[in-house]
Amino acid sequence: MKRFLFLLPVILCFGVAARSADVQAVLPASFAGWTASAAPSITSPAALDQLLGTDATAFHEYIVKSIEQRSYAQGNQTVAITLYRLRDPSSAYGAYTFLRNDSLSVVNLGAYASASRKRALIVVGEMLLDVTATPNLARPSDADLKQLADLLDKRADHTPYPSIGEHLPEKGRVRGSEHYVLGPRGLSQYVPIGTDDWVGFDHSAETITARYRVAGKEETLLVASYPTQQIAALKFAGMLRRFTFDP
């Protein structure tokens, strides 16, 4: 379906629930020499409040279906893996951009992945893996995690990821600053001008933001996409009434 876009620049100054019987575990008993120390724990989205604290409200907008957790060991190394199963690959990509931070660098472990010495985030279809090493120890190697990602890929939803990011200009963009957003509370994390639905997520809007360095200042660019030209025009007219745009 053809969608209609507009770009909105915003200048900013910066100084556990019961196991679900109908959800099957997907994390394997072992991978690349890492062995699970116990059976997986599967919880409902209600567990997000405990896992993510104040970030849980915004994370819910990506439509989490279940949360699976399992610990693994290899020699004296241990690692905890949380697997979020989301509505579809677009939601998984959005959740990935929400959890990603500046301490993580892009790695080649799948369609989207970032990692540091102790943590890795990996998107596999509609699944998002959050891999965290025990304090003072390192996470599994990229090769080990690639084997895990390949195992999960056999069971993943291969619906295409969102293409809206292709409309973000390259010049001046801060790498890793992209955030794919599907709800007003998530958007307020990056464009803090209200938590009401001024973009139009209730009209099937999808948005992506990114930071840019321009003329010594930092700006945030918002790109919004709508299912029809009429909805795009309606929502943009509302923004013109609400905000002042510099020529």
KEGU-283208 format. One line per 3 residues: number of its first residue (from 1); their letters; for each residue x, y, z of C-alpha. Coordinates in steps of 0.001 Angstrom, whole numbers, plus 500000, padded with zeros to 6 digits. Layout:
N
NUM	A	X:Y:Z  ...
END
This chain:
247
1	MKR	500000:500000:500000  501312:503449:499097  501865:505691:502105
4	FLF	502252:509462:502253  505047:511240:504037  506017:514583:505428
7	LLP	509158:515669:507230  508930:517751:510386  512148:519297:511772
10	VIL	512098:519907:515515  514984:521866:517048  515807:520671:520528
13	CFG	518369:521988:522985  519970:519360:525152  522337:520338:528133
16	VAA	506398:489006:536550  503116:487284:535439  502080:483634:535117
19	RSA	503454:481572:532238  501187:481582:529191  500119:478092:528253
22	DVQ	499653:478957:524569  503118:480499:524099  505908:478105:523210
25	AVL	509527:478688:524181  511916:479444:521315  515255:479899:523095
28	PAS	517235:476667:522597  518664:474437:525330  522134:475183:523949
31	FAG	523986:477088:521242  527664:477391:520267  528850:475692:523455
34	WTA	526551:477689:525756  524157:475531:527802  520964:476638:529517
37	SAA	521130:476392:533286  517357:476015:533686  514116:475844:531752
40	PSI	512977:479109:530143  510641:481466:531951  507820:482860:529808
43	TSP	505786:485797:531066  503108:488106:529734  503652:491738:528705
46	AAL	502661:492747:532236  506216:491811:533266  507528:494829:531359
49	DQL	506851:497040:534368  509308:495022:536408  511877:494693:533612
52	LGT	511903:498239:532249  510497:500434:535031  509358:503838:533788
55	DAT	510196:502909:530184  507576:500151:530174  504661:502431:529260
58	AFH	506298:503564:526030  507622:500065:525244  504078:498648:525432
61	EYI	503239:500678:522290  505282:498229:520217  502757:495485:521124
64	VKS	504719:492896:523072  503125:489440:522930  505373:487577:525372
67	IEQ	508703:487743:527180  510990:484725:527433  514039:484650:529715
70	RSY	516777:482048:530020  520277:481907:531521  523244:480161:529872
73	AQG	526740:479146:530970  529999:478267:529235  532805:477433:531622
76	NQT	532901:480217:534209  530953:482606:531977  527230:483188:532411
79	VAI	524784:485258:530413  521101:486169:530683  518981:486415:527547
82	TLY	515603:488125:527335  513617:487454:524173  510745:489818:523402
85	RLR	508215:488485:520915  506390:491375:519318  503471:491831:516952
88	DPS	505604:491806:513794  509123:492665:512524  508277:496384:512366
91	SAY	507449:496374:516073  510623:494412:516847  512710:496958:514943
94	GAY	511011:499800:516820  511604:498128:520192  515251:497670:519211
97	TFL	515655:501381:518479  513976:502142:521812  516364:499997:523893
100	RND	519512:500867:521922  521759:503533:523445  525038:505290:522671
103	SLS	527101:502613:524449  526224:500069:521722  527831:499918:518274
106	VVN	526397:498312:515142  527458:494680:514634  526716:492187:511863
109	LGA	524485:489690:513662  521257:490014:511729  519046:492589:510060
112	YAS	519585:494968:512998  522026:494451:515866  524154:496524:518229
115	ASR	526528:495453:520954  529111:496394:523552  531494:494116:525476
118	KRA	528765:493171:527952  525479:493538:526053  523926:492843:522649
121	LIV	520576:493684:521054  519593:491575:518034  516449:491692:515880
124	VGE	515336:488393:514329  512021:488812:512545  509400:489640:515177
127	MLL	511829:488739:517989  514189:491045:519868  517044:489509:521863
130	DVT	518582:491387:524784  521787:489576:525804  523451:490682:529067
133	ATP	526622:489244:530578  527141:488713:534284  529040:491655:535873
136	NLA	532816:491524:535238  532370:488951:532474  531999:489304:528704
139	RPS	528983:488408:526594  529092:485556:524055  531197:486290:520989
142	DAD	529684:487640:517786  530168:484206:516187  528300:482505:519033
145	LKQ	525431:484999:518905  525259:484692:515119  524673:480964:515551
148	LAD	521833:481684:517998  520307:484268:515653  520455:481802:512748
151	LLD	518657:479167:514849  515870:481596:515730  515618:482851:512151
154	KRA	514215:479471:511106  511127:480203:513252  510894:483949:512649
157	DHT	508308:486048:510837  509958:487266:507622  507547:490091:506878
160	PYP	509620:493052:505588  510962:495594:508059  509712:499203:507755
163	SIG	511214:501262:504925  510409:504714:506333  514037:505170:507413
166	EHL	515029:505437:503756  513595:508981:503803  516073:510194:506433
169	PEK	518805:512360:504870  522368:511131:505345  524141:514477:505733
172	GRV	524665:515455:509367  522831:512455:510802  524108:511102:514121
175	RGS	524658:507395:513532  522562:505179:515776  520188:508011:516681
178	EHY	517265:506647:514640  514115:505716:516567  511125:504059:514912
181	VLG	508012:505020:516867  504454:503650:516906  502840:505586:519756
184	PRG	502661:509020:521418  504454:508081:524630  507382:506662:522711
187	LSQ	507508:509750:520517  507621:512016:523556  510952:510399:524482
190	YVP	512564:511996:521413  510265:514936:520648  509202:516090:524147
193	IGT	506348:518405:523235  503429:516431:524643  502175:512894:525168
196	DDW	498862:513359:523366  498479:511847:519892  499213:514969:517828
199	VGF	500886:512928:515047  497942:510585:514442  498926:507104:515567
202	DHS	495191:506450:515911  495092:506899:512103  497794:504233:511521
205	AET	500673:506694:511445  504220:505424:511735  507154:507710:512469
208	ITA	510916:507707:512646  513153:510301:514260  516878:510938:514036
211	RYR	519285:513505:515451  521313:515811:513210  524215:518148:513831
214	VAG	523688:521319:511826  525641:524582:512142  526841:523767:515637
217	KEE	523373:522873:516909  521601:519568:517385  518238:519081:515712
220	TLL	515731:516250:515610  514061:515332:512331  510710:513580:512415
223	VAS	509357:511720:509377  505722:510607:509557  503963:508214:507190
226	YPT	500199:507764:506696  498061:505246:504806  496340:507894:502630
229	QQI	497042:511381:501304  493848:512650:502926  494934:511570:506419
232	AAL	498398:513055:505881  496889:516402:504839  494462:516390:507783
235	KFA	497143:515697:510385  499588:518187:508877  496926:520887:508944
238	GML	496465:520191:512644  500213:520551:513211  500238:523887:511414
241	RRF	497598:525133:513855  499494:523795:516859  503112:524652:516041
244	TFD	505083:527549:514595  507376:526586:511725  510399:528678:510742
247	P	510584:529428:507009
END
